[in-house]
């Protein structure tokens, strides 16, 4: 008799599962979903490519700059790329809706181009240092440090040595 009572109670209570895909469902707060890439923050260090567990991230040298590719089909959503991205160019979203037909599997890509700018000293093409990274490295900024951010490593080394001997960076 207990099973009939349980069955009747469950029929009156209604379904206990989510209505997805026929209705809305909830997303847990700490869910790691689709990755977003912001090329304006990227410094081209390629750390995300090295730590990617699924091998989903690749960089390619092009004339326009450093091209970023992330294949969502290969991504394990582990979050290592976001964790090791010091300038914050990679962020995990809560968008987990990645279902797609088989013929669209090669369109599940996040792309961006990290533009190279000419060095203010020698005019060679380089990826500039972002303001966010300078803020983290120097805990603030001044005009001398900001001018160094627009230089390639060789010119930066030479100018900072000159400014240090003059006492301008202190």
C-alpha positions in Angstrom: 0.0 0.0 0.0 3.0 2.4 0.6 4.0 2.4 -3.1 0.5 3.5 -4.2 0.5 6.3 -1.7 4.0 7.4 -2.9 2.9 7.3 -6.5 -0.2 9.4 -5.9 1.8 12.0 -3.9 4.4 12.3 -6.7 1.6 12.8 -9.3 0.1 15.6 -7.2 3.5 17.2 -6.6 4.5 17.4 -10.3 7.9 16.9 -11.9 11.0 17.4 -9.8 13.4 17.9 -12.7 14.3 21.0 -14.7 12.1 21.8 -17.7 15.2 22.3 -19.9 15.3 22.3 -23.0 11.6 23.2 -23.1 11.8 25.9 -20.4 14.2 28.0 -18.4 16.6 26.5 -16.0 19.1 27.9 -13.4 22.8 28.4 -13.8 25.0 27.7 -10.7 27.1 30.7 -9.6 30.5 29.1 -10.0 29.8 27.5 -13.4 32.6 27.8 -15.9 31.2 28.1 -19.5 32.1 29.7 -22.8 35.3 31.7 -22.9 35.5 35.3 -23.9 38.7 36.9 -25.2 39.5 40.6 -25.1 42.3 41.4 -27.5 42.8 44.9 -26.2 44.0 43.5 -22.9 46.2 40.7 -24.3 50.0 41.2 -24.1 50.8 38.2 -26.3 52.6 36.2 -23.5 50.9 33.0 -24.7 50.7 31.6 -21.2 47.1 30.5 -21.9 48.3 28.4 -24.8 50.9 26.7 -22.6 48.5 25.8 -19.8 45.5 24.8 -21.9 44.6 21.3 -20.8 42.6 20.5 -23.9 45.0 22.2 -26.4 42.1 24.4 -27.5 44.1 27.7 -27.6 46.4 28.5 -30.4 48.2 31.7 -31.5 49.3 32.4 -35.1 51.7 35.1 -36.2 50.1 37.2 -39.0 50.9 40.5 -40.7 48.0 42.2 -38.7 49.4 40.9 -35.4 49.1 37.9 -33.2 45.9 35.9 -34.0 44.1 34.1 -31.1 42.0 31.0 -31.8 40.0 29.1 -29.1 38.1 26.0 -30.2 35.1 25.5 -27.9 34.8 21.9 -29.0 38.2 21.1 -27.5 37.9 23.2 -24.4 37.7 21.3 -21.1 36.4 24.4 -19.3 39.0 23.9 -16.6 39.7 27.6 -16.2 43.5 27.4 -16.2 43.7 30.0 -19.1 41.7 32.5 -17.1 43.7 31.8 -13.9 47.1 32.3 -15.6 46.1 35.3 -17.7 47.7 38.1 -15.8 46.3 41.0 -17.9 42.8 39.5 -17.7 42.3 39.1 -21.5 40.5 35.7 -21.0 37.3 35.4 -18.9 35.1 32.4 -18.3 31.4 33.2 -18.7 28.4 31.3 -17.4 27.1 30.7 -20.9 27.0 26.9 -21.2 24.6 26.7 -24.2 27.1 25.1 -26.6 24.8 22.5 -28.3 25.1 22.7 -32.0 24.6 20.6 -35.1 27.6 18.5 -36.3 28.0 20.6 -39.5 28.6 23.7 -37.3 31.4 22.2 -35.2 34.1 24.3 -36.9 32.2 27.6 -36.2 32.4 27.2 -32.4 35.5 29.4 -32.3 36.5 32.4 -30.3 38.9 34.6 -32.2 40.8 37.9 -31.8 43.8 39.7 -33.1 46.3 41.3 -30.8 47.4 44.3 -32.9 51.1 45.3 -33.0 51.9 48.9 -32.7 55.2 50.6 -33.6 57.7 51.2 -30.8 58.0 54.9 -30.1 61.8 54.5 -30.0 62.9 52.4 -32.9 59.5 51.9 -34.8 59.7 48.1 -34.7 56.3 46.3 -34.4 55.5 45.1 -30.9 52.6 44.2 -28.7 52.1 47.1 -26.3 51.9 46.6 -22.5 48.4 47.1 -21.3 47.5 49.7 -18.6 46.0 47.0 -16.4 49.3 45.0 -16.4 51.3 48.2 -15.6 49.0 48.9 -12.7 49.5 45.4 -11.3 53.3 45.5 -11.8 54.0 48.9 -10.5 51.0 49.4 -8.1 50.2 52.7 -9.8 51.7 54.7 -12.6 53.3 57.9 -13.5 54.2 59.6 -16.8 57.7 58.0 -16.9 56.3 54.5 -16.5 53.5 55.1 -19.0 56.1 56.3 -21.6 58.0 53.0 -21.0 54.9 51.0 -21.9 54.9 52.3 -25.4 58.5 51.0 -26.1 59.8 47.6 -27.2 61.9 45.7 -24.5 65.2 46.9 -25.9 64.3 50.6 -26.0 62.5 50.2 -22.6 65.7 48.9 -21.1 67.8 51.7 -22.5 65.4 54.5 -21.5 64.7 53.2 -18.1 68.5 53.0 -17.4 68.8 56.6 -18.5 65.9 57.7 -16.4 67.1 55.8 -13.4 70.5 57.5 -13.5 68.8 60.9 -13.7 66.4 60.0 -10.8 63.2 60.4 -12.9 61.7 57.0 -12.1 61.9 57.4 -8.3 
